[in-house]
Amino acid sequence: MTKAKLAKTKLTEIVVVCSKCAKRQGLRPRAVRALLKEAAKRGGRQTVEDGPRAGRMKLRIVESGCLGPCPKRAVAVATGASVAAGRVILLDPAAGPEEALAAVLHPVLPLRAVPEFGPNTPLAAVSTDESQPDS
């Protein structure tokens, strides 16, 4: 049996972009990558504190196949944190570089579990601390 070894990396985050969503939105093949890289470079220049590379963000942006949801007016994007939370980020293709980077790196996750509705999902019981809907 072999042991897994760990190695250091200078990457801040790995971002996975759905190429099918990007194509559906009419974006050129690496448009989302260019948008996020530009914002990371700008943000890194603005937050430099202790030397030339202290606040610099290094992103690895990878295009992949379908990530699951197929939004009509957005691009599906995933990061390590969003996948750990069981979520995919839906990014507006018209967003500016800083806005897109903030949405990807700091997504607003729900405070409590949002019920998933689908053809095979059973309905969850309402907990006692939640109010019943008015009839």
Kinemage of the C-alpha trace (Angstrom):
@kinemage 1
@onewidth
@group {chain A} dominant
@subgroup {mainchain}
@vectorlist {calphas} color= white
{ca met a 1} P 0.000 0.000 0.000
{ca thr a 2} L 1.440 3.402 -0.939
{ca lys a 3} L 1.059 6.548 1.080
{ca ala a 4} L -0.239 9.720 -0.466
{ca lys a 5} L 2.172 12.611 -0.348
{ca leu a 6} L 1.304 16.284 -0.141
{ca ala a 7} L 3.003 19.117 -1.977
{ca lys a 8} L 2.787 22.871 -1.499
{ca thr a 9} L 1.057 25.000 -4.103
{ca lys a 10} L 0.838 28.716 -4.697
{ca leu a 11} L -2.735 28.464 -5.974
{ca thr a 12} L -5.360 30.401 -4.058
{ca glu a 13} L -8.365 28.643 -5.607
{ca ile a 14} L -9.323 26.242 -8.370
{ca val a 15} L -12.388 27.310 -10.362
{ca val a 16} L -14.270 24.905 -12.645
{ca val a 17} L -16.356 26.496 -15.425
{ca cys a 18} L -19.018 24.639 -17.415
{ca ser a 19} L -18.053 24.993 -21.080
{ca lys a 20} L -21.572 24.068 -22.223
{ca cys a 21} L -23.059 26.992 -20.268
{ca ala a 22} L -20.445 29.385 -21.632
{ca lys a 23} L -21.141 28.243 -25.180
{ca arg a 24} L -24.900 28.555 -24.647
{ca gln a 25} L -24.412 32.169 -23.498
{ca gly a 26} L -22.479 32.948 -26.685
{ca leu a 27} L -19.191 33.528 -24.865
{ca arg a 28} L -15.929 32.824 -26.631
{ca pro a 29} L -14.148 29.695 -25.372
{ca arg a 30} L -12.032 31.293 -22.617
{ca ala a 31} L -14.067 34.421 -21.827
{ca val a 32} L -14.918 33.456 -18.230
{ca arg a 33} L -11.285 32.486 -17.636
{ca ala a 34} L -10.068 35.862 -18.924
{ca leu a 35} L -12.680 37.700 -16.844
{ca leu a 36} L -11.678 36.004 -13.577
{ca lys a 37} L -7.925 36.181 -14.238
{ca glu a 38} L -8.173 39.920 -14.965
{ca ala a 39} L -10.051 40.533 -11.728
{ca ala a 40} L -7.570 38.435 -9.724
{ca lys a 41} L -4.644 40.423 -11.122
{ca arg a 42} L -6.344 43.741 -10.341
{ca gly a 43} L -7.289 42.605 -6.843
{ca gly a 44} L -3.755 41.366 -6.200
{ca arg a 45} L -2.248 44.701 -7.163
{ca gln a 46} L -4.597 46.594 -4.864
{ca thr a 47} L -3.993 44.428 -1.768
{ca val a 48} L -0.202 44.152 -1.815
{ca glu a 49} L 1.015 44.719 1.766
{ca asp a 50} L 4.199 42.858 2.719
{ca gly a 51} L 6.213 42.654 -0.455
{ca pro a 52} L 5.673 42.207 -4.167
{ca arg a 53} L 3.561 39.015 -3.968
{ca ala a 54} L 1.930 39.184 -0.536
{ca gly a 55} L -1.666 39.849 -1.546
{ca arg a 56} L -1.564 38.270 -4.982
{ca met a 57} L -4.260 35.752 -5.916
{ca lys a 58} L -3.321 32.859 -8.144
{ca leu a 59} L -6.313 31.133 -9.684
{ca arg a 60} L -6.436 27.981 -11.762
{ca ile a 61} L -9.470 28.116 -14.022
{ca val a 62} L -10.454 24.865 -15.700
{ca glu a 63} L -13.209 24.311 -18.235
{ca ser a 64} L -15.187 21.114 -17.862
{ca gly a 65} L -18.289 19.431 -19.146
{ca cys a 66} L -21.716 19.837 -17.586
{ca leu a 67} L -21.765 20.582 -13.832
{ca gly a 68} L -25.438 19.692 -13.389
{ca pro a 69} L -27.694 22.734 -13.458
{ca cys a 70} L -28.306 24.224 -16.890
{ca pro a 71} L -29.335 27.843 -16.248
{ca lys a 72} L -30.879 29.865 -19.052
{ca arg a 73} L -29.068 33.145 -18.402
{ca ala a 74} L -26.000 32.195 -16.352
{ca val a 75} L -22.820 30.136 -16.382
{ca ala a 76} L -22.362 27.302 -13.876
{ca val a 77} L -19.112 27.629 -11.916
{ca ala a 78} L -17.766 25.546 -9.021
{ca thr a 79} L -14.974 26.019 -6.487
{ca gly a 80} L -13.689 23.723 -3.771
{ca ala a 81} L -15.754 25.511 -1.124
{ca ser a 82} L -18.954 25.457 -3.182
{ca val a 83} L -18.578 21.752 -3.948
{ca ala a 84} L -17.954 21.057 -0.247
{ca ala a 85} L -21.229 22.876 0.499
{ca gly a 86} L -22.978 20.862 -2.238
{ca arg a 87} L -23.629 23.929 -4.402
{ca val a 88} L -22.746 25.240 -7.856
{ca ile a 89} L -22.428 29.004 -8.382
{ca leu a 90} L -24.521 30.518 -11.173
{ca leu a 91} L -22.495 33.417 -12.552
{ca asp a 92} L -24.049 36.244 -14.558
{ca pro a 93} L -22.052 36.516 -17.817
{ca ala a 94} L -22.670 40.290 -17.939
{ca ala a 95} L -21.007 40.857 -14.544
{ca gly a 96} L -17.906 43.011 -14.293
{ca pro a 97} L -14.543 41.447 -13.390
{ca glu a 98} L -14.560 42.417 -9.695
{ca glu a 99} L -18.221 41.455 -9.251
{ca ala a 100} L -17.649 38.062 -10.929
{ca leu a 101} L -14.588 37.317 -8.799
{ca ala a 102} L -16.426 38.247 -5.596
{ca ala a 103} L -19.364 36.008 -6.563
{ca val a 104} L -17.039 33.075 -7.235
{ca leu a 105} L -14.692 33.423 -4.254
{ca his a 106} L -17.275 34.551 -1.668
{ca pro a 107} L -20.655 33.068 -2.649
{ca val a 108} L -23.663 33.750 -0.461
{ca leu a 109} L -24.655 30.346 0.868
{ca pro a 110} L -28.051 29.801 2.503
{ca leu a 111} L -28.181 29.946 6.305
{ca arg a 112} L -30.102 26.704 6.516
{ca ala a 113} L -30.513 23.829 4.148
{ca val a 114} L -32.703 24.730 1.205
{ca pro a 115} L -35.073 21.927 0.277
{ca glu a 116} L -34.337 20.346 -3.064
{ca phe a 117} L -37.373 19.861 -5.275
{ca gly a 118} L -37.263 17.278 -7.988
{ca pro a 119} L -39.219 14.319 -9.321
{ca asn a 120} L -37.619 11.816 -6.923
{ca thr a 121} L -37.168 14.010 -3.845
{ca pro a 122} L -39.429 13.223 -0.892
{ca leu a 123} L -41.031 16.171 0.879
{ca ala a 124} L -39.416 17.007 4.207
{ca ala a 125} L -41.461 17.381 7.357
{ca val a 126} L -41.773 20.899 8.768
{ca ser a 127} L -39.792 21.271 11.971
{ca thr a 128} L -41.587 22.428 15.108
{ca asp a 129} L -39.769 25.780 15.265
{ca glu a 130} L -41.064 26.826 11.826
{ca ser a 131} L -44.521 28.307 11.448
{ca gln a 132} L -47.152 26.516 9.428
{ca pro a 133} L -48.364 28.249 6.234
{ca asp a 134} L -51.683 30.088 6.537
{ca ser a 135} L -54.551 28.280 4.870
